[in-house]
Amino acid sequence: MADPGDEPTAGLEAEVERLLAENAALKGLVEVLEARIAKLEREAGRDSQNSGRPPSSDTLADKAKQDERRKSRAERRREARAKAKKLSQEPKRRPGKQPGEPGATLARVEDPEVVVDHRPAECSGCGAGLDDAEVIAVEDRQVFDLPTRRLEVTEHRAETRRCSCGATTKAAFPPEARGTACYGPLLRAIGVYLMAGQHLPVARVAALLGEVCDAPVSTGWLAVLSAEAEAGLGGFLAVLKAQLIAEDAIHADETGARICGARYWFHVACTDLITLLDCHPKRGKEAFDDLGVLPFFSGVLISDGWKSYWSYGAVEHALCCAHLLRDLASVAEADRHQAWADGLAELLVEAKNAVDTAIADGHDGLDRAQLRRFRSAYTKLVNQGRRCVRAGHRTGSVDRDAHNLLNRFDAQRGDIQRHWHNPFASFDNNQAERDLRMVKLQQKISGCFRTLAGAKAFCAVRSYLQTADKHGLPRLAVLTQLFQGDAWIPPPAGSGASP
């Protein structure tokens, strides 16, 4: 016969088991929610300093947080350096012009174009006239201003002459004389310069030319100028691609933009002297192949890590360390990852400074002893990060990001360290990002591109202008040369040809 006391005990045990199961389920739910909250907080805390977002997207609150992070990291670095040596006592650099640096001011000219004499009409004492009075002193001031601009009409007359043999020959018109009445190369160059060089919308360019230059051009005429410019740049673009293929190192990047309301990708391949822009509906290898540079390139390719770049095995890859520093800053916001993430960031910067010093001293990069030291420290910090990830009690988004970042630092260490010993590799991919930034600026000011043909014409003209900029040439001069039928061609690298 069962003990009457067993039934209440069994009921209590069942209730305890139910409560334990419920508690375990709630605990699991709390962990999931905590991970979700941590992920959302991290997403809300992303800005240009710890992600790939552009600086223009930063709010005032973001900038305040960035200042706090910079001060905190700087303070930690100062404390770490203070343990090894005393802090430098050099005075803080003051804003503005530094002592000893040359100033900049508007310099007077010796031979002004116009001189205007100002004479007093009557005496300030007695009121008498001063027409015949003696001049005892002259004070002069020079005013620099633009002359009044207006259209100047040049009439070209092509004569037809008859030879003594009876044949008649007609003189050829210059390229700018396209019709019985047409606008000339300088006005065309100014229109393209304002639209593609200064990113003004077509209607505003028409208004500006009408008011400032007394040139009542139509928006329709302006809208086809970029296409006319592109038509004259075929030889220039072919030379640009050939020069990029022959380079020891190039930068590459891509960014998205709207064309006809659809998502397209703008691609750039560039150096410090060359910029080649193009747009394509694809982001990856198909677009790179159509651009016509990477399939034939065999030097060092500096990029931000987009996997499609690794489709080309004939090149040496170099990863942009500026992107890695942002990723490390993001991971370092978690306390348990702060030490190794900040350590790796400081190591990358220290190695960069050492490389810069070595190159300034005439070397190709770090020597063997320096390479061993930096590589050893690199490996130790990666292993430290691995231990921190394994020691985590839960797999939140911070741990996943840290894990993925450590995988990159481990698997692609050769690409990350490429600039340590290869003089053609660079620390970052900022050159490509700067050259691509104008696409975003164009979209921000003038809106999306209306047609694919218009976007491609913009890319061709921007390639021309930015390459000319890098060679120290004025944009308006090379555009005028283009509309005169003789596009400027960049000299071969190392030719010593002056701009």
Buried (B, 14 or more C-beta within 10 A) or exposed (E): EEEEEEEEEEEEEEEEEEEEEEEEEEEEEEBEEEBEEBBEEBEEEBBBBBBEBBEEEBEEEBBEBBEEBEEEBEEBBEEEEEEEEEEEEEEEEEEEEEEEEEEEEEEEEEEEEEEEEEEEEEEEEEEEEEEEEEEEEEEEEEEEEEEEEEEEEEEEEEEEEEEEEEEEEEEEEEEBBEEEEEBBBBBBBBBBBBBBBBBBBBEBBBBBBEEEBEBEBEEEBBBEBBBBBBEBBEEBBEBBBEBBBEBBBBBBBBBEBBBEEEEBBBBBBBBEEBBBBBBBEBBBBEBBBEBBBBBEBEBBBBBBBEEBBBEBEEBBBBBBBBBBBBBBBBBBBBEBBBBBBBBBBBBBBEBBEBBEEBBEEEEEBBEEEBBEEBBEBBEEBBEBBBEBBEEBEEEBBBBBBBBEBBEBBBEBBEBBBBBBBBBBBBBBBBBBBBBBBBBBEBBEEBEBBBEBEBBBBBBBBBBBBBBBBBBEBEBBEBBBBBBBEEBBEBBEEEEEEEE
